[in-house]
Amino acid sequence: MKEITFTVAATRQCAKLTPAIRKRIDNKLVRYAKTGAGDVKNLRGREGARLRVGDWRVIFIEDPTMIIVVAVGHRGEIYED
């Protein structure tokens, strides 16, 4: 299983979510880290990938041993820079 870490910004974004949403996101992240299964697509125009969890998105960068979560948010707001 790959190690999952969060940037400071992603940690702040997660703290604003309800406990139920955080649990869903954590479950999907752990599942992806263990098996590689999940609704994941590479991002276009920037580095990283996104994991879809219902209406929520997790933006992350992956290497062979680690998943670094850089952003967590609602699908309508997460891609805005």
N, C-alpha and C positions, 0 to 999 in steps of 0.2 A: 504494500500500500504506500502511495506517495504521501509525503508530509503536506499538510495544508497550513498555510500561513496567510495572515491578513495584513495589508498595509494599514497605517494609522487612519487614513481616510476611509477605507472600507470598514474598519472597526467602528468608526463613528457612524457611518451609514447604517450598519447592522444594529447599533444600539437604538436607533430611532424606530426600528420595526417592532411589531408586536411579537410576543413570545411564540405564538403559533406560526407566524411566517418565518421567524428565525429557525425554528425547529425543522420546518419543511426544507429550507435552504440547506441547513446543516446535513440533513439526511441525504439530500441529492448530491451534495459535495462529497460526502463520505462514500456514497455508492460509486460515484465517478472515480474517486481516488483509488478505490479497491478494484473495480472491474473495468473501468473505461466506458461503462454504459451510461447513457444519458442523452438529453437533447442538446448536443454541443455543436457549435459551428465556429469556424475561424472567422475573425472579424475582417472586414474589407477596409482598407485605407488606414489601418493602424494595427499595431502589434497586439496579439492575444486572441482569445476565444471567448465565447459566451456560453453560459449554461442557462437554459430556460427552466424556470420553476413557476409554472402557471403564468401569472402576469408579471412576475419578477424576473430580473436578469442578474446574473453574476458574471462579471468580467474578470478574467484571470489570465495569467501568463503561466505556461507549463514548461518544465524541463524534465529530464528523465527521473528525477527523484522528488520533485516538489511542485506544488500548485500554489501560486502566489495570487491571492484574490486582491484585485486593485479597486473594484467598485461593486456596489450592490445597490439596486434600485428598481423602481417601477419601469416597465417597458417603455412607457411614453416619455420618460425623462433620462434614462440611463445613457443614451447615445449622444446627448447634447454635450458639447464641449464649451 
